[in-house]
């Protein structure tokens, strides 16, 4: 299937092992996957006019440089990015879902079947 027809996912995760595992698994499932190591990196990629927009963002919350809360605030305040759905993935048990307003919330360790259901 051509990349234009495959669903695109941006994985925003600072833990290299988790990020690579998610990217590999999602790629195996047929998604076009890009990744970012923190929120600021994700915003740079999302604002790059030469990069296709993702259909969904998988967002970790606890990251250096720019955490998931700060990323989500920036994303929601940017009209060109605010409509991209976000699935929060975190080990935090105290995530404020009202502030984040994600389409879905998954706790680590991530159940891959649950993740696929949330993406759909």
Phi, psi and omega in degrees: 000136179294148181304329182297333184264346180277144179289142184254138180229136173253120178261119180248102187207128182278335181283114185302317181297314179294315181301312181295320179297314178298314180299315180297314181295317180292323176298317178299328179279359175100007178275154170268117189243132169237164182221160176220148185269349176193176185299319180296320176298318179297315179298319177301314181293320180293329182270357178283114183293344180272357182248132179294141180291142176284158175276337180205151178243129171263119190237118169284156180261315186267100181218154175284172177069292174219116181283176183295325179296314180294318177301312184297322177298315178296316181297315182292334180271356180255108183305332181282346182242343191296337183274353180286121181293147182238135171248117180277131175235121184203157172270349182294134178264001185240030181290131179273095184292330179297319179291321184280327182047054179281162173286331178205160180225122180236134179269144174280147358291144187278131172276117187297324177296320176295321178298314180299320177297319180295322179295319180290000000 
